[in-house]
Amino acid sequence: ATGNRIAFVVSDPNGFHLRAVDVAADGALGEARTLLSGPALLRAPLLSADGAVAVVCTNGRTHRQQYDLLALDRDGVEIGRWSAG
């Protein structure tokens, strides 16, 4: 809602990477920072209204088409995880 952060997932031969870019009040973009990186599939990053929390869908626990939601703070520290089973 505040538009102060953008989050996205990129992939390369080393796996999947959740990245975030801070957006200044004048619209200037900061450097992309990696919040999470590894071989597990990452999908659909969503940000809280203030950009302080990123939630991403991952199969890192199951390594199958069964996903968890993982919440990370601005520094990529895990602050919550929700599992389907």
N, C-alpha and C positions, 0 to 999 in steps of 0.2 A: 504494500500500500504506500509506503514512503518512497519506494523506488531507489533506495540507497544501496542495493546489492543485486547482483545477477548470479545465478547458479546454473551450472550445466555439467553434463557428463560427456567425456571424450574417451575414445578407446584407441589403443595402439597395440603392437605385438606384445607388450608387457602387461596388458590388462585394461581395466577400466579406472577412470580417474574422475572424481567429483571435484570440480573447480569452482571458485567464487571470485567475483570481481566487485570491488566496492565502487560505487558511483557517487562522486562529489555533488554538492548542491548545484554547481554550475554545469553538471552533466559530464565532467571529465571522468574517464575510466582509470581505475588503478591497475596495478599488476594482477594478473590471474594468480591465485593461490590455490594449491592443492589441499583439499580438506580430507580426502580419503583416496587411497590408491591400492589396487591389488587385482588378483585374477578373477574375483567374484563379479558377477554381473551387477551393474548398478543401473537403475532406471528411475525416471520421473522425479527429479529433484524439485522440491517445493520449499519455499521460504516462508517464515512467519511474517506477519505484517510489518514488523520493524527490522526484518533481515537478520535477527540475532540467532535464529535457529533454522537449520536446513534439515529437511527430512527426505530420505532417499529410500527406494525400494531395492533390496539386495537379496541374493540367494547364497550369501557367504556361509551361512550356517548349514544349509541343506545341500548345496551344489546341485539342485534340481530346479524344476519349475515351481518351487514352493518358496515364497518370499517372506521376508521380514521387513518391517519399517524400522529404519535406523535414524535417530535424531542426533545431530551434531551441533555443537556451539560454533561460534565464529572462528575458533582456532582448530576445528576438526576433532574436538574431544567428544566422545560419545556421552550423551546425557540421557538417552533412553532407547529402548528397543522393544518392539511389539512383534510377537510371533503368532502365526496362525495355528500352530499346533505343535 
